Amino acid sequence: SRGLGDVYKRQLLLFVFCFSLSAQDSLNTSVLFRYDDNSVASTGGISYNDVWGYVDGANEYAILGGADSIYVFDVTNPSNVVKVDADDAGGIYVWRDFKTYDHYMYAVADGGSHGLRVYDLDSLVSGKLHLVGAYTSDFIESHNIYIEEASATLYVAGTDAAAVREGLIVYDLSTEAKARNPEILHELRLDTLLNLPSLNTYVHDLYVRNDTVYCSHGYLGLYIYDFTVPTAPEFISSVSTNGYNHSSWLSDDGDYLFFAEEVPKGLPLSLIHI
C-alpha cells in the first residue's frame, strides 16, 4: 500500500492548512512547516479545504486542496518541505476531495465542471503532477470519494447525477487500464435500496473497509451497508446521531467506529462499538 497509512507508520506529520496553532504548547506540537501564500485564490475567505497523504516508496507527499487548484508538497523532510506542483483544476470552490490508489490520485470537486480527475503520481519524482484524464460522463460534481484498497473499488458520494444524488457510484480499479479510466460497477440510490423514498439519503462522506460501507447521511445519521455484491448491496444497521453526521473512521482492529458531528448540535467526536 502506498497510501496515507504508510505516512503515519513512519512518522506523524500534522499538515495544517489553517496555519495557526494558538494552543501549540498545550497540544504538545511543533510547527515544522508553514505554507501561507496570500496570493492564492479564495472564496468566502476560504483558500484551502482538504488534505491527504501519499508515499511512493522513498518520498512522502502531502496533497492539499486549494480553492482553485490541487497542490502537492514533498514532505519527506518535514523541516524542508518543497512544493512540487499544482494543477489548476478549473473554477473556484470550497470543497475538493482526493484519494490515492497504487500510483494514481483521484480528485473531485463539489462545483463547476470538474468530474472525476485521475493523476499519475509517478510523475512527482520529476516535479510534475500528470493529469491522465478528466471524466465527466457519469457526474460533474461530487462532495466526496473513498477508495477501498483491498477490493480496488472507488466510491463516489454526493454527486450531481440525478439518478444517484442520494446514493453512491462504485468504480472498479482492479487493473491498470481501469485504474487509469475507472469502470462503473454499480450506481444506486440508497433511499430506493431502503424502500423509503421520503428519506434524504444524500451521502456527505463515507468510510469503507472490505465490503462494509459506513455512510454519513447528515441529519439522517450514520447508516451501514454490505457491498459484498456491489450490484445488490444490503442494509445492515443505522445509528441516530445528535447533529449532522459529517464523517467516520474505523479503528484498526475494527471494533470501534469514530464519527464526527457537524454543527449545529451534538458532540464534535463520538464513537460506537461495532
Buried (B, 14 or more C-beta within 10 A) or exposed (E): EBBBEBBEEEEEBEBBBEEEBEEEEEEEEEEBBEBEEEEBBBBEEBBBBBBBBBBBEEBBBBBBBBBBBBBBBBBBEBEEBEBBBBBEBBBBBBBBBBBBBBBBBBBBBBBBEBBBBBBBBEBBEEEBBBBBBBBEEBBBBBBBBBBBBEBBBBBBBBBEBEBBBBBBBBBBBEEEEBBEBBEBBBBBBBBBBBEEEEBEBBBBBBBBBEBBBBBBBBEBBBBBBBBEEBEEBEBEEBBEBEBBBBBBBBEEEEEEBBBBBBEEEBEEEBBBEB
